[in-house]
Amino acid sequence: MNWFFITLGYSGLAPKAPGTVGTLVSLPLGMLILIYFDAQTLFLATVLISAIAIREINKYEKKSAIHDDKRIVIDELIGMWFALSVAPAISVNLNEVADLQNGFLIQSLLSFVLFRYFDIKKPSIIGRLDREAKGGVGVVGDDIVAGFVAGILSAVLWQGFLQLQGMM
């Protein structure tokens, strides 16, 4: 078991809100991958990390007999990165990050807020996965779905904003 990996560089050991701390650590890392590479690279890296995380979480749960330990926050990285691979999913260089016209920063932050909302509230299938799936799949699965839903909703909201802006 790799404690450093599943606690995301020990960010899961934060005494308050370890899930939010893990997501905050994940956001700039994912944004940097989008800036220096692209959305496909972020997506594929997230798929790979997901497979490794499921295996490592299964090992941890077998050894500790604790399901979904709050200190495990690699699943927050996975959900956040899936959200970012959907929205903003655009290529910008470092100088363009703060340009609000391209939507990169706004969609990234909106994806963060929406992912945290869906990860905490766990509506619909997200909650069902969290309650019913066992082992690493249960820990990671709800975050994968929450990330995709957050990314899609972020992109839809941004496109809606652009449509409204064009009407005025």
C-alpha positions in Angstrom: 0.0 0.0 0.0 1.3 3.4 -0.9 0.1 5.8 1.8 1.7 8.8 0.0 -0.2 8.0 -3.2 -3.7 7.3 -1.7 -3.5 10.4 0.6 -2.4 12.5 -2.3 1.0 13.6 -0.9 -0.4 13.4 2.6 -3.0 16.1 1.9 -5.7 13.7 3.1 -4.2 14.0 6.6 -5.5 17.6 6.9 -7.4 17.8 10.2 -10.3 19.7 8.6 -12.1 18.9 5.3 -9.5 16.5 3.8 -11.6 15.9 0.7 -11.7 19.6 0.0 -8.0 19.9 0.7 -7.3 17.0 -1.7 -9.4 18.6 -4.4 -7.7 22.0 -3.9 -4.3 20.2 -4.4 -5.7 18.5 -7.5 -7.1 21.6 -9.2 -3.8 23.4 -10.0 -2.1 20.1 -11.0 -4.8 19.3 -13.5 -4.8 22.9 -14.8 -1.0 22.6 -15.4 -1.5 19.4 -17.4 -4.1 21.2 -19.5 -1.8 24.2 -20.0 1.3 22.2 -20.9 -0.3 19.2 -22.6 -4.0 18.8 -23.4 -7.3 17.4 -22.3 -6.6 14.0 -23.8 -3.4 13.7 -21.8 -5.2 14.7 -18.6 -8.0 12.2 -19.3 -5.6 9.3 -20.0 -3.5 10.1 -17.0 -6.7 10.1 -14.9 -7.8 6.7 -16.3 -4.3 5.3 -15.4 -4.4 6.8 -11.9 -7.9 5.4 -11.4 -6.8 1.9 -12.1 -3.8 2.2 -9.7 -6.0 3.9 -7.0 -8.6 1.1 -7.1 -5.8 -1.5 -6.6 -4.1 0.5 -3.8 -7.4 1.2 -2.0 -8.3 -2.4 -2.2 -5.0 -3.3 -0.5 -5.5 -0.7 2.2 -9.1 -1.8 2.9 -8.0 -5.4 3.1 -5.3 -4.6 5.6 -7.1 -2.0 7.7 -10.8 -3.2 7.4 -11.8 0.5 6.9 -14.0 1.3 3.9 -13.7 4.8 2.4 -11.3 6.2 5.0 -11.6 10.0 4.9 -7.8 10.3 4.7 -7.9 8.6 1.2 -8.2 11.5 -1.2 -6.7 10.2 -4.4 -10.3 9.8 -5.5 -10.8 13.6 -5.2 -7.9 14.0 -7.7 -9.6 11.5 -10.0 -12.9 13.3 -9.9 -11.4 16.7 -10.3 -9.3 15.7 -13.2 -12.2 14.0 -15.0 -14.2 17.3 -14.5 -11.3 19.3 -16.0 -10.8 16.9 -18.9 -14.4 17.7 -19.9 -14.5 21.4 -19.0 -12.6 23.6 -19.8 -10.8 21.0 -22.0 -9.2 23.8 -24.1 -5.6 24.5 -24.8 -4.2 27.8 -23.4 -0.8 28.9 -22.6 0.3 30.2 -19.2 -0.2 33.8 -20.2 -3.8 33.2 -21.2 -5.0 31.5 -18.0 -6.3 34.8 -16.4 -8.0 35.9 -19.6 -11.7 35.4 -18.7 -12.8 35.5 -22.3 -11.5 32.1 -23.1 -13.3 30.5 -20.1 -10.4 28.4 -18.9 -10.2 29.8 -15.4 -14.0 30.2 -14.9 -14.7 26.7 -16.1 -11.9 25.3 -14.0 -13.2 27.0 -10.8 -16.8 26.2 -11.7 -15.8 22.5 -12.2 -14.2 22.6 -8.7 -17.3 24.0 -7.0 -19.6 21.6 -8.9 -17.4 18.6 -8.2 -17.3 19.4 -4.5 -21.1 19.8 -4.5 -21.8 16.5 -6.2 -19.1 14.7 -4.1 -20.5 16.0 -0.8 -24.3 15.7 -1.6 -24.0 12.5 -3.7 -27.3 12.8 -5.6 -28.7 10.0 -7.7 -26.3 7.5 -9.1 -23.4 9.1 -7.3 -24.8 8.3 -4.0 -25.9 4.8 -5.1 -22.3 4.0 -6.2 -21.0 5.3 -2.9 -23.4 3.2 -0.9 -23.5 0.0 -2.9 -20.1 -0.5 -4.6 -17.5 -2.2 -2.5 -13.7 -1.7 -2.2 -11.7 0.7 -4.4 -14.5 0.8 -7.0 -16.9 2.2 -4.4 -14.4 4.8 -3.2 -13.4 5.9 -6.7 -16.6 5.2 -8.7 -18.7 8.0 -7.2 -15.9 10.5 -7.8 -15.6 9.5 -11.4 -19.3 10.1 -12.0 -19.3 13.3 -9.9 -16.4 14.6 -12.0 -18.0 13.9 -15.3 -21.3 15.4 -14.2 -19.5 18.5 -12.8 -17.5 18.9 -16.0 -20.5 18.5 -18.3 -22.6 20.9 -16.2 -19.7 23.4 -16.1 -19.4 23.3 -19.9 -23.1 23.7 -20.4 -23.3 26.7 -18.0 -20.3 28.3 -19.8 -21.9 27.8 -23.2 -25.2 29.1 -21.9 -23.4 32.2 -20.6 -21.8 32.7 -24.0 -25.2 32.4 -25.7 -26.8 34.9 -23.4 -23.8 37.3 -23.8 -24.3 37.0 -27.6 -27.9 38.0 -27.3 -27.2 41.2 -25.5 
